[in-house]
Amino acid sequence: MTTRIVRVGNTLTVEIPEELVAEAALPVGDPVEWVPNGAGSLALVSSPRTVTRKKPADMTIEELMEGLNEGDSLGEYDWGPPRGVEVW
């Protein structure tokens, strides 16, 4: 599949056909890396962190809390003064 390098302002971009992105299973918006793999050749690869990354809505509470030790404090958040009929 042929594409081209395009100048957008001060940046060079590469147009990637949607079919190719779908075939490579690269979700739009996820980080990728350009890796030189020979004279005049580049490979576009998914960043390692995107392979195992889940959306928080798809994670269990255990996965969300992974890496925290018992007793760790995540801090408090001040939501401001009460509004309406909340009881504090």
Secondary structure per residue as TSV (DSSP state, phi and psi in degrees):
chain	resnum	aa	ss	phi	psi
A	1	M	-	360.0	130.0
A	2	T	-	-98.9	138.9
A	3	T	-	-140.4	-170.4
A	4	R	-	-145.9	161.5
A	5	I	E	-89.6	131.1
A	6	V	E	-125.7	140.5
A	7	R	E	-90.6	126.2
A	8	V	E	-123.9	100.9
A	9	G	T	66.3	-124.0
A	10	N	T	-97.9	12.5
A	11	T	E	-118.0	143.5
A	12	L	E	-97.0	133.6
A	13	T	E	-126.2	161.4
A	14	V	E	-118.2	127.6
A	15	E	-	-77.1	128.1
A	16	I	-	-119.3	118.0
A	17	P	-	-59.4	140.4
A	18	E	H	-57.7	-36.0
A	19	E	H	-61.4	-38.6
A	20	L	H	-69.9	-40.0
A	21	V	H	-62.9	-42.9
A	22	A	H	-65.3	-42.8
A	23	E	H	-63.0	-35.8
A	24	A	T	-84.5	-3.0
A	25	A	T	56.3	46.7
A	26	L	-	-104.2	102.7
A	27	P	-	-63.5	137.0
A	28	V	T	-61.1	131.3
A	29	G	T	99.2	-17.8
A	30	D	S	-77.5	146.8
A	31	P	-	-69.9	143.1
A	32	V	E	-134.0	164.6
A	33	E	E	-127.1	142.9
A	34	W	E	-91.0	128.4
A	35	V	E	-125.4	121.1
A	36	P	E	-67.3	132.1
A	37	N	-	-133.5	34.5
A	38	G	S	147.5	172.4
A	39	A	T	-63.9	114.3
A	40	G	T	72.2	21.8
A	41	S	-	-132.3	138.9
A	42	L	E	-128.5	152.1
A	43	A	E	-121.4	138.8
A	44	L	E	-100.4	116.6
A	45	V	E	-124.7	149.2
A	46	S	E	-68.4	137.2
A	47	S	-	-64.9	143.4
A	48	P	H	-53.5	-36.0
A	49	R	H	-69.7	-19.6
A	50	T	H	-80.1	-19.2
A	51	V	H	-67.1	-39.3
A	52	T	H	-105.9	0.5
A	53	R	-	-72.9	132.9
A	54	K	-	-116.0	157.2
A	55	K	-	-74.4	142.5
A	56	P	G	-53.5	-33.7
A	57	A	G	-65.9	-22.4
A	58	D	G	-95.5	-0.5
A	59	M	S	-95.6	151.0
A	60	T	-	-80.7	165.1
A	61	I	H	-61.7	-34.1
A	62	E	H	-64.3	-41.3
A	63	E	H	-67.4	-38.0
A	64	L	H	-65.4	-35.0
A	65	M	H	-90.5	-1.9
A	66	E	T	-56.4	134.5
A	67	G	T	94.0	-10.3
A	68	L	-	-92.7	140.3
A	69	N	-	-91.7	154.2
A	70	E	T	-59.9	131.4
A	71	G	T	94.8	-10.8
A	72	D	-	-61.9	139.7
A	73	S	-	-105.6	132.4
A	74	L	-	-92.5	1.6
A	75	G	-	88.1	178.9
A	76	E	-	-118.7	158.2
A	77	Y	-	-124.3	129.0
A	78	D	-	-87.0	110.7
A	79	W	-	-85.2	0.2
A	80	G	-	92.1	-177.5
A	81	P	S	-69.2	156.6
A	82	P	-	-61.4	145.4
A	83	R	-	-128.6	146.6
A	84	G	T	75.1	-134.8
A	85	V	T	-111.9	23.3
A	86	E	-	-64.8	147.7
A	87	V	-	-110.6	125.9
A	88	W	-	-110.4	360.0
